[in-house]
Every structure is written in structure tokens, then in C-alpha cells.
Amino acid sequence: MWGNRSGTEPKNAKSPLRVRAGLAAVALPLALAATIFFVYRAIATGESVWTVEAVIAAAVAVTAAIDLVVIRRRMGNRP
């Protein structure tokens, strides 16, 4: 089933790296701004819900930053 492929998709397949880079480039500053806002609210109010929100936003920022690094490496290896 898998061994007898007749298509050309492995040779001609293209990944939408520019779209992915654009989305990550937008998500990173937004997530950083959200993290700063949520940390400020957590300090100002003392409510733990803001801390949870800050952790989630920081995780999104870290994910976007890692994604940008991976995309940069992959785009550099293009033929």
C-alpha cells in the first residue's frame, strides 16, 4: 500500500512556511503583551486566575518563538 506510490508529492510538496511565520510573528508580540498585562493584574489584584492566564499566555509566546526559530532554520535549507 505505502511502497508503491506513483505520485510526485514528496518531490513537489510545499509547506506554507511563510504563512506559519506570519502567524507566529503576530502571535508572539500579542502573547507577550497579554503575559505582561496578566502579570500586572495578578500583582494588582492578588487573584490566582490572573497567574494562570499569565502562564498560558507565556506558553503561547514560547511556542511562537520556538516556531519562528524552526521556520527560520527550515527556510534556510530550501533549495
C-alpha positions as a LaTeX table, in Angstrom:
\begin{tabular}{lrrr}
\hline
Residue & $x$ (\AA) & $y$ (\AA) & $z$ (\AA) \\
\hline
Met1 & 0.00 & 0.00 & 0.00 \\
Trp2 & 2.63 & 2.55 & 1.04 \\
Gly3 & 5.56 & 1.27 & $-1.00$ \\
Asn4 & 4.05 & 1.64 & $-4.48$ \\
Arg5 & 3.38 & 5.36 & $-4.69$ \\
Ser6 & 3.17 & 6.77 & $-8.16$ \\
Gly7 & 2.55 & 10.42 & $-7.28$ \\
Thr8 & 5.10 & 13.20 & $-7.11$ \\
Glu9 & 4.02 & 14.75 & $-3.82$ \\
Pro10 & 7.26 & 14.01 & $-1.91$ \\
Lys11 & 9.29 & 15.88 & $-4.54$ \\
Asn12 & 6.90 & 18.78 & $-5.08$ \\
Ala13 & 5.23 & 19.15 & $-1.71$ \\
Lys14 & 5.42 & 22.68 & $-0.33$ \\
Ser15 & 4.91 & 23.72 & 3.24 \\
Pro16 & 3.23 & 27.07 & 3.91 \\
Leu17 & 6.21 & 28.29 & 5.94 \\
Arg18 & 5.64 & 31.96 & 5.14 \\
Val19 & 2.05 & 31.76 & 6.41 \\
Arg20 & 3.20 & 29.92 & 9.51 \\
Ala21 & 5.91 & 32.52 & 10.07 \\
Gly22 & 3.38 & 35.32 & 9.71 \\
Leu23 & 1.03 & 33.76 & 12.23 \\
Ala24 & 3.85 & 33.16 & 14.69 \\
Ala25 & 5.14 & 36.70 & 14.18 \\
Val26 & 1.71 & 38.07 & 15.08 \\
Ala27 & 1.16 & 35.67 & 17.98 \\
Leu28 & 4.49 & 36.38 & 19.66 \\
Pro29 & 4.04 & 40.10 & 20.44 \\
Leu30 & 0.37 & 39.62 & 21.28 \\
Ala31 & 1.18 & 36.80 & 23.70 \\
Leu32 & 3.98 & 38.83 & 25.27 \\
Ala33 & 1.66 & 41.80 & 25.74 \\
Ala34 & $-1.00$ & 39.53 & 27.22 \\
Thr35 & 1.55 & 37.99 & 29.58 \\
Ile36 & 2.65 & 41.40 & 30.82 \\
Phe37 & $-0.96$ & 42.50 & 31.30 \\
Phe38 & $-1.92$ & 39.32 & 33.16 \\
Val39 & 1.13 & 39.51 & 35.42 \\
Tyr40 & 0.26 & 43.12 & 36.24 \\
Arg41 & $-3.34$ & 42.14 & 37.05 \\
Ala42 & $-2.12$ & 39.21 & 39.18 \\
Ile43 & 0.11 & 41.53 & 41.19 \\
Ala44 & $-2.52$ & 44.27 & 41.46 \\
Thr45 & $-5.45$ & 42.08 & 42.50 \\
Gly46 & $-3.76$ & 39.07 & 44.07 \\
Glu47 & $-6.21$ & 36.71 & 42.37 \\
Ser48 & $-4.74$ & 33.43 & 41.19 \\
Val49 & $-6.81$ & 33.36 & 37.99 \\
Trp50 & $-4.57$ & 36.07 & 36.53 \\
Thr51 & $-1.49$ & 33.99 & 37.28 \\
Val52 & $-2.97$ & 31.06 & 35.38 \\
Glu53 & $-3.77$ & 33.35 & 32.46 \\
Ala54 & $-0.21$ & 34.71 & 32.52 \\
Val55 & 1.24 & 31.20 & 32.41 \\
Ile56 & $-0.98$ & 30.28 & 29.46 \\
Ala57 & $-0.04$ & 33.44 & 27.57 \\
Ala58 & 3.65 & 32.87 & 28.31 \\
Ala59 & 3.37 & 29.31 & 26.97 \\
Val60 & 1.87 & 30.66 & 23.75 \\
Ala61 & 4.71 & 33.18 & 23.47 \\
Val62 & 7.36 & 30.49 & 23.99 \\
Thr63 & 5.66 & 28.24 & 21.43 \\
Ala64 & 5.55 & 31.05 & 18.87 \\
Ala65 & 9.21 & 31.90 & 19.47 \\
Ile66 & 10.27 & 28.28 & 19.04 \\
Asp67 & 8.14 & 28.02 & 15.91 \\
Leu68 & 9.87 & 31.09 & 14.44 \\
Val69 & 13.28 & 29.55 & 15.10 \\
Val70 & 12.27 & 26.26 & 13.47 \\
Ile71 & 10.78 & 28.07 & 10.47 \\
Arg72 & 13.93 & 30.15 & 10.05 \\
Arg73 & 16.07 & 27.01 & 10.01 \\
Arg74 & 13.78 & 25.26 & 7.54 \\
Met75 & 13.58 & 28.24 & 5.20 \\
Gly76 & 17.37 & 28.44 & 5.20 \\
Asn77 & 17.60 & 24.86 & 3.98 \\
Arg78 & 15.34 & 25.38 & 0.98 \\
Pro79 & 16.79 & 24.60 & $-2.44$ \\
\hline
\end{tabular}
